[in-house]
């Protein structure tokens, strides 16, 4: 039986991926700061689900994660779906620091913990939901786009490290565009908005195929292609509205 851990499974894409893996016969460990949704899934699938309350910004988070892995019986797939993001054109310091604490420090804390576990237990697969926001620095969301770029690069570096040490750990970097989750529940207008259910199907498909990088969906793949072609002197003059994922 395959075993997966989903960090950030109480809502949005993490929750939808958990449902899909469960339907495919995976035994799963689901974790988040809020337990109500997780406990409901546990009650409905008692033998196949383990639950943990984990705040990735806390120093005890790795130990809680490893305890969850033990209760699940191991981990073949770790999906990191935990993150925050806000528009912050006024550069409010509290928003910036909380974003860095969660999307960079917390992210590193959890991915490193599962990397070490897999390195000593025969390998595995690590998938991270980052964002197309890591492609360029977005003025409306400085810390968000910067931390997503950090995640993109960090995963790439760990993949190289795994190959060089022959650890058998593979990676998938999932980069969605605008997804209709709580992160975008601010009344703003977001074009090409995607449903978390459809994005989750794309995530699972990419994980099963062991894709290294997957931009979701085809419209955003085209957008990112053209973003990369825009010279810096042009990009810095653009007036951007909204944020991704």
Buried (B, 14 or more C-beta within 10 A) or exposed (E): EBBBBBBBBBBBBBBBBBBBBBEEEBBBBBBBEEBEBBBEBBEEBEEBBBBBBBBBBEEEBBEBBBBBBEEBEBBBBBBBBBBBBBBBEEEEEEBBEBBBBBBBBBBBBBBEBBBEBBBEEEBBBBBBBBBBBBBBBBBBBBBBBBBBBBBBEBBBEBBEEBEEEEBBBBBBBBBBBBBBBEBBEEEEEBEEEBEBBBBBBBBBEBBEEEBEBBBBBEBBBEBBEEEEEEEEEEBEEEEBEBBBB
